[in-house]
Amino acid sequence: MIRLPGARLAARAAFVGLCAALGAGCMPKPPPASPPPQAAAPGGDLTPASFNDLPGWSDDHLTEITAAIRLQCRRLALLPPDTALGGAGIAQTQGGRAGQWTEACRDAQSLESGDDPHSFFRTWFRPYRVNTAALVTGYFEPVLNGSLRRTAAYQTPALAKPSDLVSNGPPDAQGRPGVGRLAGGTLVPYWTRAEIEAGAANGTARPLLYLASPIDLLVAQIQGSALVRLATGGTVRLTFDARNGRPYTPIGRVLVDQGQLTDSDVSLQSIRDWLMAHPRQAKAVIDRNESYVFFREVPVEDSRLGPPGALGLPLTAGRSAAVDKHAIPLGTPVFVDTTVPDGRSWRHLVLAQDLGSAIQGPARVDLFLGASPMAEDWAGHMRQSGNLWLLLPVAVPNS
């Protein structure tokens, strides 16, 4: 995104705050020795490991994850024991059902704020290394301006899920529920982005609020949520509710194919800059992505916490991540050994609390970085190699 005056200072302040929250992992260290990112086969192999194999494990200030793990445990306790959390192979066998968290979660309730949970994880989990080199990216929660009513300054609607959108139709070729609308009793594809923005869903999808531009809407849709500061005062949160079922086409790929950007240039910031600098061509480029995200509004109960993830829990900046549920069970602690865009090492435990359509395979995580300027900067440029370890629950405590 375009840097405004003072944004660099704000980003630096956000960096200091984020590092303070995450502890020693932000200190300059050599980057992890990993081969370049590569495609991972679904359900890739896991190798049993020990906590001594996790680089920087003892330096990770896990006190910041205490509240998140307790909240997650309370959520899992409400689910029937046989509730499927996902995963494949060992991950599914060892941690793919809610009931496999019972013993660990009972102990987690005794954790207090400020406690060091290292011994808790050593007692109730066993690490498994993901054998394939990982690709680590990041996402953030944009902070946008908007209005509950259409005005001269706010013309772009953020739409609620349409009443005619069917999201549980016959499975597609990948086994995912079909998405579309009924026409004469037959499920047909839902309207494309261009058709929706031309008014095809006007009678079925109501505007929740209005944003300043289609670019702001696109950023919110790509990130899956947004904090919107209203012109009349106050802040509301938009979070993902549904998709139109059309294929997702990365705008960066479109611009590279058109010769507008090079592969090395592509970032959220460069894409937004190009769209803002070329308003006449922007709509045609955006419309190449037929996928469209519909939102719902949720209360902003604690501005320090992020939007709800796939478990229905608020995401925690630097401690929550999106994964592929077909490979990694939701809720799984994942130790990530990677770098951030400025080359510093980043070695932290995160919780698999969210999903992403572009996140595929076990060697893939998308880190939730929060709503700060630094989070936006990192998320826009982050495409790092790294190593992952899954911490899978055990039924009997480790000695």
Secondary structure, 3 states (H helix, E strand, C coil): CCCCCCHHHHHHHHHHHHHHHHEHHHCCCCCCCCCCCCCCCCCCCEEECCHHHCCCHHHECHHHHHHHHHHHHHHHHCCCCCCECCCCCHHHHHHCEHHHHHHHHHHHCCCCCCCCCHHHHHHHEEEEEECCCEEEEEECCCEEEEECCCCCCCCEEEEECCCCCEEEECCCCCCCCEEEEEECCEEECCCCHHHHHCCCCCCCCCEEEEECCHHHHHHHHHHCEEEEEECCCCEEEEEEEEECCCCCCCHHHHHHHCCCCCHHHCCHHHHHHHHHHCHHHHHHHHHCCCCCEEEEEECCCCCCCCCECCCCCECCCCCEEEECCCCCCCCCEEEEEEECCCCCEEEEEEEEEEECCCCCCCCEEEEECCCCHHHHHHHHHCEEEEEEEEEEECCCCCC
